[in-house]
Amino acid sequence: MNSPDEVELCEVVITAPDPEWLREFTRGLVVERLASNVHNFAPVQSTYRWDGQVHDRTEGRAALHTRRSLIPTIVERAAAAHPYDVPSISARPIHDGSPVYLAWICEQTKP
């Protein structure tokens, strides 16, 4: 098993118009060991520009912890299932934290 010092960890953030869909989708990522855990937030208020107009919408937001190497698979899964044409999926590196927690993320995700 790789240690946190050998693995790049990150937080992936995904939003979606239906918080229930997002909860089920991200739960599946945990079941498949593509993420160690997920924090779902709803409602969140999103403001964005689309097709030349500014939109305000209530959405769900999920933040999941995973290995950087799993991001392409997560993006692929989301692109195939997500209700938006351009899903909001972004990642932020986890540079430091509780060594025990970081090791747990590694243990819970696919190498």
KEKE-3310 file (N, C-alpha, C; in steps of 0.2 Angstrom, whole numbers, plus 5000, padded with zeros to 4 digits):
npx = (5004:5003:5010:5004:5014:5019:5009:4999:4986:4969:4955:4940:4928:4911:4897:4879:4862:4852:4852:4849:4852:4866:4870:4868:4876:4889:4890:4891:4904:4911:4908:4914:4927:4933:4934:4937:4928:4914:4908:4892:4884:4869:4856:4866:4869:4872:4879:4882:4888:4880:4878:4878:4871:4868:4865:4856:4855:4849:4859:4866:4881:4896:4910:4924:4936:4951:4963:4974:4977:4965:4956:4954:4945:4935:4930:4927:4916:4907:4905:4898:4886:4881:4868:4871:4877:4890:4898:4902:4917:4930:4947:4957:4973:4978:4989:4994:4990:4981:4991:4986:4973:4976:4983:4972:4964:4971:4971:4958:4955:4957:4973)
npy = (4994:5011:5025:5041:5050:5046:5047:5057:5067:5073:5085:5083:5093:5093:5099:5099:5100:5093:5089:5076:5067:5069:5065:5051:5048:5052:5043:5031:5032:5031:5018:5011:5013:5024:5036:5041:5046:5057:5074:5081:5095:5105:5116:5125:5141:5145:5155:5159:5161:5157:5152:5166:5172:5177:5166:5161:5149:5136:5122:5106:5102:5093:5087:5077:5066:5060:5050:5059:5052:5046:5055:5057:5045:5048:5060:5055:5046:5056:5064:5056:5053:5065:5078:5090:5099:5103:5098:5105:5101:5100:5100:5101:5101:5091:5096:5094:5088:5079:5065:5052:5053:5056:5044:5035:5040:5035:5021:5018:5020:5016:5009)
npz = (5000:4996:5004:5011:5007:4996:4986:4977:4983:4983:4983:4975:4968:4964:4956:4954:4947:4954:4970:4976:4965:4964:4977:4976:4965:4969:4980:4974:4969:4980:4984:4974:4976:4971:4978:4994:5003:5004:5005:5005:5000:5002:5000:4988:4982:4965:4953:4937:4920:4905:4889:4885:4895:4912:4925:4939:4951:4961:4968:4971:4980:4980:4989:4987:4993:4986:4976:4965:4953:4950:4946:4931:4929:4937:4931:4919:4922:4927:4916:4908:4915:4920:4921:4916:4901:4902:4914:4931:4937:4947:4954:4969:4976:4990:5001:5014:5030:5043:5046:5049:5044:5030:5026:5028:5017:5007:5009:5007:4994:4976:4971)
capx = (5000:5007:5009:5002:5020:5020:5003:4996:4979:4966:4948:4937:4922:4906:4890:4874:4856:4848:4856:4848:4856:4873:4872:4868:4882:4895:4890:4894:4911:4914:4907:4919:4934:4936:4934:4937:4922:4911:4904:4887:4881:4863:4857:4871:4867:4877:4879:4886:4887:4879:4874:4878:4867:4870:4860:4856:4852:4851:4862:4870:4889:4900:4918:4926:4944:4953:4970:4975:4977:4958:4952:4951:4940:4929:4928:4923:4910:4902:4903:4893:4880:4879:4863:4873:4882:4897:4898:4907:4921:4937:4951:4962:4978:4979:4996:4996:4984:4982:4994:4982:4968:4979:4984:4966:4962:4975:4969:4951:4954:4961:4980)
capy = (5000:5017:5030:5048:5054:5043:5047:5064:5067:5079:5086:5085:5096:5092:5102:5097:5103:5089:5086:5069:5063:5070:5061:5044:5048:5052:5037:5026:5033:5029:5011:5009:5015:5030:5041:5038:5049:5063:5078:5084:5101:5107:5119:5130:5145:5146:5160:5157:5163:5151:5154:5173:5175:5176:5162:5160:5142:5132:5116:5103:5103:5088:5088:5071:5065:5054:5051:5063:5047:5044:5061:5055:5041:5052:5065:5051:5044:5061:5067:5051:5053:5071:5081:5096:5098:5105:5098:5108:5096:5103:5097:5105:5097:5091:5096:5092:5087:5073:5059:5046:5054:5055:5037:5032:5041:5030:5014:5018:5021:5011:5012)
capz = (5000:4996:5009:5008:5005:4989:4982:4977:4985:4981:4984:4969:4969:4958:4957:4950:4948:4958:4975:4977:4960:4966:4983:4973:4960:4973:4984:4969:4968:4986:4984:4969:4979:4967:4983:5001:5006:5001:5009:5001:5003:4998:4994:4987:4976:4960:4948:4931:4913:4900:4882:4885:4900:4918:4928:4946:4952:4967:4966:4976:4979:4983:4989:4989:4994:4982:4973:4959:4948:4949:4943:4924:4929:4940:4926:4913:4925:4928:4910:4905:4918:4923:4918:4912:4895:4904:4922:4935:4941:4948:4959:4973:4979:4997:5002:5021:5035:5048:5043:5049:5039:5023:5025:5027:5010:5002:5010:5005:4986:4972:4969)
cpx = (5004:5005:5007:5008:5021:5015:5001:4988:4976:4959:4945:4930:4917:4900:4885:4867:4851:4853:4855:4852:4864:4875:4873:4875:4888:4896:4893:4901:4915:4914:4912:4926:4937:4937:4934:4931:4920:4907:4899:4884:4875:4859:4863:4868:4873:4875:4884:4884:4886:4875:4873:4874:4869:4864:4861:4852:4854:4853:4864:4877:4892:4907:4920:4934:4946:4961:4969:4974:4970:4954:4950:4945:4934:4926:4924:4916:4905:4900:4897:4886:4877:4873:4865:4878:4889:4897:4903:4911:4928:4940:4956:4966:4977:4986:4998:4989:4986:4985:4990:4976:4970:4980:4977:4963:4965:4973:4962:4950:4959:4968:4980)
cpy = (5006:5022:5037:5051:5052:5044:5055:5063:5073:5079:5087:5088:5096:5096:5099:5100:5100:5086:5079:5065:5064:5066:5054:5043:5047:5046:5031:5026:5030:5021:5008:5010:5020:5036:5038:5040:5055:5067:5082:5090:5103:5111:5124:5134:5146:5151:5159:5160:5157:5154:5162:5176:5173:5172:5162:5153:5139:5125:5112:5103:5097:5089:5081:5070:5059:5055:5055:5058:5045:5049:5059:5050:5044:5057:5061:5049:5050:5064:5062:5051:5059:5074:5087:5094:5099:5104:5102:5103:5100:5100:5102:5100:5097:5091:5093:5091:5081:5067:5053:5047:5053:5048:5033:5033:5036:5023:5013:5018:5017:5014:5013)
cpz = (5000:5002:5006:5005:4998:4984:4983:4978:4983:4983:4977:4971:4963:4960:4952:4952:4953:4964:4977:4972:4962:4972:4980:4969:4964:4978:4980:4969:4974:4986:4979:4971:4975:4972:4989:5005:5002:5006:5004:5004:4999:5003:4994:4981:4971:4955:4943:4925:4909:4894:4882:4890:4907:4922:4935:4947:4958:4965:4972:4974:4983:4983:4991:4989:4990:4980:4967:4953:4946:4946:4936:4924:4932:4935:4921:4916:4925:4921:4907:4908:4920:4918:4914:4906:4897:4912:4925:4939:4941:4954:4962:4976:4987:4998:5009:5025:5040:5044:5043:5044:5032:5022:5024:5020:5006:5003:5007:4997:4983:4971:4961)
residu = (MET:ASN:SER:PRO:ASP:GLU:VAL:GLU:LEU:CYS:GLU:VAL:VAL:ILE:THR:ALA:PRO:ASP:PRO:GLU:TRP:LEU:ARG:GLU:PHE:THR:ARG:GLY:LEU:VAL:VAL:GLU:ARG:LEU:ALA:SER:ASN:VAL:HIS:ASN:PHE:ALA:PRO:VAL:GLN:SER:THR:TYR:ARG:TRP:ASP:GLY:GLN:VAL:HIS:ASP:ARG:THR:GLU:GLY:ARG:ALA:ALA:LEU:HIS:THR:ARG:ARG:SER:LEU:ILE:PRO:THR:ILE:VAL:GLU:ARG:ALA:ALA:ALA:ALA:HIS:PRO:TYR:ASP:VAL:PRO:SER:ILE:SER:ALA:ARG:PRO:ILE:HIS:ASP:GLY:SER:PRO:VAL:TYR:LEU:ALA:TRP:ILE:CYS:GLU:GLN:THR:LYS:PRO)
# end
